[in-house]
Amino acid sequence: MNIKITLLAILFCAIASVGQAQLTRTFHHSFKIDSIDAMTLQLEGEYEVNFWEGNTILTETNVELYEASPNIFKHFIKVGRYNLEYLENGKIGVVKHTQLNRKPIYTAKGECWEVAKVKVFIPDSFEKEGEHSFSRIAKK
């Protein structure tokens, strides 16, 4: 009986030490793109592109941060670490992170593990032209 209780206590301690708090947040942005003929994505990290029937660019950023306090996470949100912006130069638009080069986050415990995944929804009136570029499909 004592062996079972000891093993159970060891198991709970192991789970508690491995199961560190995970902080998560999802951000949404939308951008009107009526006047452009081409666009480029300049995004930090992993992203996925989907086409949809709308006339705006929609983005969804899912962020997970491990081994950090909620206050650290709030600070990086406040300073715009995950913000996206849309810039137009004539008929060309650019969707990019405001902070393209994100440095690792460190705390007293060491480096925090951060996962930021972006989904970009582009109007189906555009087609993929290059790895990060898209152009409007010519009307027939």
Secondary structure, 3 states (H helix, E strand, C coil): CHHHHHHHHHHHHHHHHHCCCEEEEEEEEEEECCCCCEEEEECCCEEEEEEECCCEEEEEEEEEEECCCHHHHHHHHHCCCCCEEEEEECCEEEEEECCCCCCCCEECCEECEEEEEEEEEEECCEEECCCCEEEECCCC
